Amino acid sequence: MPRPEVLDRIKEAEEDADEILEEARREKEERIAEARERATEIREEAEQEAAELEEERLEEARAEIEDEKEEIIREGEREREALTEEAEQNVEEAVEYAVDQFEEAVHAQT
């Protein structure tokens, strides 16, 4: 093979190698870009899921607090009713005592 042909073939082989390397670089950059884009999507999805979970847990906590508040109010109402009944009984006893004392004082004067 004459020398110019060998040089042409070497030059073609080098050009082919350069094209292969350039294509490999492009593919690498595309894959990196795709991976970054996917990572961004995954992060955004994770952040969205975390926000939804946080809101769900807040709603559950609010519901529990509301239930506890209602139970405390019911307990307070029961205690108030019991104290009211006790006070009413004490008033009746106090009135009876006062009437008895008054009658005794009246009887003692007569």
Secondary structure, 3 states (H helix, E strand, C coil): CCHHHHHHHHHHHHHHHHHHHHHHHHHHHHHHHHHHHHHHHHHHHHHHHHHHHHHHHHHHHHHHHHHHHHHHHHHHHHHHHHHHHHHHHHHHHHHHHHHHHHHHHHHHHC
